[in-house]
Every structure is written in structure tokens, then in C-alpha cells.
Amino acid sequence: MGEWELARIDGSEIPCHGYWSGQWSVSGLLFLSRGDEGWMSLMPVEVESQQLAAECARGTTAVFGLGLGWLAAQCAMRADVDKVVVIERDRSLLDFHRDLALFERLPEGAGSKVAIVEGDALEWQSAEPVDVLLIDIWQSLIGEGRLAEVERMQANVAAGAVHFWGQELEIARRAVRAGRRLDHDAIVATVGEIGLPLAGPERPAYAARVRGAAANWMGDQWLPGTPLPVDLGALS
């Protein structure tokens, strides 16, 4: 389908870590790629991380980044979501999805809630109020300057709540650098310092999921000034 390719890896099961959970054995994985670049898959890390975002969706939800369309589809199937506006700047990916017709196949007509708009996530502004902004426009879970990009997008949208991909790792990085444990109170304090209406920390078991994501994916990507090595077991 043009520049984009959707492939399934069949055969033997592959060991994969979840985002916040332990190791899974999966088969039949779907991968979306463009040339030699992988952009999205249905590996457990991506499903779990995007599920955290989907759980925050309600009312009018804006999704920045189309990918496989999994997040937008999950949002559309939620009863408390009225409309899903997806912003995607890559025209060839938009063409790919027109051929894929994913949203037309959602159960009970949920796909009728989805409106796909060609636009730049860093520039797009909504003509109507947005209850929740979900952002997934990056290839890697952690990136320097990500929070500044989220702030720029939120300044344009003024959503009631925001969740961005890799948010839990960014919260962990900032909490640990401040010398805090990764418990509920520390996460609330850290989110307060970030100054964005981040969605997720109010949900049950969120602190445990932050710790799990940090243990699985942080590696050596802590912020400068963080005492190393970090003992995540002591931060619960």
C-alpha cells in the first residue's frame, strides 16, 4: 500500500516485554513500517502503553498520530466517547488507511465516531472544545524535548486532559531525579510540577504501572542529575 507496509510475523512465539508487565510469548505480530523504519506494532509494550491512553478517553477525544489506528479504534469503542478526531500529517499513511478501511469494520458502527484530519500535530488547533488529547507521534518511548512538544500541542488545543506516549517514563524520570519514591503521592507531586493536566495518575494501580514501565524500559535514560544506579525496588 504505497510507502507503508503492514506485515504479520507468523511462526514460533516471540518473547516480548509488556510496557509495565512482565514477559509475554506472542505470535502473529502485526508491524507497520515505511521502508526500513518500523513505526508501530501490536507488541505487548505498545498495546499496554496505548491502552493506558485509551482508558483516559471521553467526550471529544483528539488523537495525534494515526499509526495502525489501534488507539483511535479503542477510543471509538468506548461508550463515554462521542467523537474521535485523529490528526495525521503523512498523506501516504492517510491513503494507506483509506485502503485498509479499519474504522468501517469496527463493531456497532463505532467507526462513525472517527474523523481523520490531515494536519501537523504541532500546529493543529480545534474549532471545538477537546475533552482529552492523546499524543503518540514518536518512534521511541523516551525522547529529549518531548515534554516541550507536548506543552506546545496542549497550548494549541487546550484540552481538559492530556496523555502522551511514554508519559509514565517521563514522570518516573522527573520523580526520581527529585529524590522521590514512585508511589502515588510522589507521582501526584511530580505531575503538579510538570504543570499539564495529565490523565492517568488518578486511575487505580497507576503508580505500579509507572514502576513497571521504568523497570522494563528506562535503562540508562534517566535525566541528568539523577543518582545512579537507581534501585527501582526501593522506590515502591
C-alpha positions, 0 to 999 in steps of 0.5 A: 500500500504505497510507502507503508507496509503492514506485515504479520510475523507468523511462526514460533512465539516471540518473547516480548516485554509488556510496557509495565508487565512482565514477559509475554510469548506472542505470535502473529505480530502485526508491524507497520513500517515505511521502508526500513523504519518500523513505526508501530506494532501490536507488541505487548509494550505498545498495546499496554502503553496505548491502552493506558491512553485509551482508558483516559478517553471521553467526550471529544477525544483528539488523537495525534498520530494515526499509526495502525489506528489501534488507539483511535479504534479503542477510543471509538469503542468506548461508550463515554466517547462521542467523537474521535478526531485523529490528526495525521500529517503523512498523506501516504499513511492517510491513503494507506488507511483509506485502503485498509478501511479499519474504522468501517469494520469496527463493531456497532458502527463505532467507526462513525465516531472517527474523523481523520484530519490531515494536519501537523500535530504541532500546529493543529488547533480545534474549532471545538472544545477537546475533552482529552488529547492523546499524543503518540507521534514518536518512534521511541518511548523516551525522547529529549524535548518531548515534554516541550512538544507536548506543552506546545500541542496542549497550548494549541488545543487546550484540552481538559486532559492530556496523555502522551506516549511514554508519559509514565517514563517521563514522570518516573524520570522527573520523580526520581531525579527529585529524590522521590519514591514512585508511589502515588503521592510522589507521582501526584507531586511530580505531575503538579510540577510538570504543570499539564493536566495529565490523565492517568495518575488518578486511575487505580494501580497507576503508580505500579504501572509507572514502576513497571514501565521504568523497570522494563524500559528506562535503562540508562535514560534517566535525566541528568542529575539523577543518582545512579544506579537507581534501585527501582525496588526501593522506590515502591 
